[in-house]
Amino acid sequence: MSAGLAAPAVRRTQGRPNWRVITRRETADLWISSKGLSVLFGFSVALAALSYLAAGNAAINLLDARESVAVVVKTSIGLGTLAALVVSADAISGERERGTLEALLVTPVVRRHVVIGKLLAATTMWVASLLVALPIVLVMADGPGVVADAVAVLFVTGGLVAAALTALGLAVSSIAMSNRVSLAASVTILLVLAAPSQLPAVKASGALGALLIKANPVSAGLAMAENILVKQQAWSDQWPYLISPVVAAVALTAVAIALSGRLALGDSR
Amino acid sequence: MVPTGVSDPALEARDLTVRYGKFTAADSVSVTANSGEILGLLGPNGAGKTSVIRALTTIVPVSAGTARINGHDLSDPTAVRASIGVLPESNGYPGAQTARSYLRFYGELFGLSPREAGIRADRQLGEVGLGDNHNRISTFSRGMRQRLGLARALINDPAVLFLDEPTLGLDPAGQDELLAQLAHNAIENGTCIVLCSHLLDEVERVCDRVAIMHNARIVADGNVDEVITTSGVAASCKLRFALGDVVAAETVLRASVASLRFDETRPGGIEIELATGNGARTDILRLLLDKGIEPRSFDLQGARLSDAFRALTGTGRESTQ
């Protein structure tokens, strides 16, 4: 068999959906290795502890039952997003540091398929977090009778925020020259985005404050959870809070894919 | 782009230049290699070898010049990547996977179905002596990882195989085994192999041609003899004769060689400087034997690739070890 100037024995892969192969492998790596399970374990412990506190406070009337559900839902969204962000922020810079990126880049896989595959694999972290959070939310939301709203907020709002932040982590990972920088930058951005929702002064600062909350995908998502679960506002009134999470999810995914063309090893010379 | 014809070289680079900002890592590098040929790409650290390989494997953009791999221009990177196999110097491995699942993954990336990729993975693992190993890669020794890396680089039956220090960390037996496998691949499969190595003895042994880089440029290119000739390094021989033959040997040698001196520390020892080229030593031996003078020892000094390398790059012996 001659592999000389004849066409390679392996057929051309241009246009083939190689992102599926990458997603499968990355997902398997995430969950076979200890990384995915460790992050999920941390998420589970933190959520369980916070849910216990919220339920306890609700039981002794320190916290309204609806508020306790909102706390658990918002925590699930925040921590689940953080978990997915940590995974995606490691996806490319981690490979670069472990020396496995070059072998991947010299395959005929289109670069954007590499990014899409890794993005989908990182999203499984959010899905796993969701599955852990779901029973807790179901139990807690049953009392005040907000099961449907709580689950919907978790899936819709949480899904959008997680998608946006997972894409952000991947975008940062593809340009960061070290894994540590990628993780630090991604988590810092998440904390900065989440900060406004923790500041009562901003909430109370009128139209500008409300605009800032709505413009920030994380604070908008968390505010929407509060509005629906605690203030019992109608879903139809909440669409302004969905704009920034939707825009961020789409835009950051597009940015991550656009940056795929610039994937580099980082030590070129 | 479609491969053009059998007369085309498997690898052809013309005036290839790679720049990182203002730094020029490879400057107007022109190199050619045919199918079934093993090309040694040599040079001291920082000479630009890795940059040339990364440009030819579409990892870094080319600043100027052109290159074709298996008939595909670098402007069609997907086609180029489908035609090449690469074993980088600092290749990492996913420790949690088994060798088979690792190779299967790469087989699928090259367009094989999962079943075909599994069959190909088994074949490649068998060829590198890892066929019976079902452990995780994290348990593999350095040598096993190198062999796995080679199997991965060959998973697509590449037309051009780029190897950056493939024998690094291998014991002498492992080095011999790997080099024999490379030679087999070049001969049997017609694979063009580009081998970067600091081990000049192994390069001299397996490479059909060598190109030496220094300060981002190719300073010599050709087969080993041609490169030695280009370097202008003269070979020398240390001969030792029976004391009764020394005078006759001196007479024969003085008529044939440029310089001759006696080794004061070894009675019967004579050191001579040979003309460039490997034929010179056989000529000397023939002359002596024709006169009935049989040297007790014949020790060729210099005119090796390593000497040419040092002469062309101005590096010390330690840099080639």
Interface residues (C-beta under 8 A of the other chain):
Chain A: M1 S2 A3 G4 L5 A6 A7 P8 A9 V10 R11 R12 T13 Q14 R16 N18 V21 I22 R25 A28 D29 I32 S33 E95 R98 G99 T100 E102 A103 L104 L105 V106 T107 P108 V109 V110 A264 L265 S268 R269
Chain B: P3 G5 V6 D8 A10 Y20 F23 A25 S35 G36 G46 T50 S51 R54 T57 T58 I59 V60 N70 G71 T78 A79 R81 A82 S83 I84 V86 P88 S90 N91 G92 Y93 P94 G95 A96 Q97 S101 F105 Y106 G107 E108 L109 F110 G111 L112 G149 R152 I155 N156 D157 P158 A159 N189 G190 T191 C192
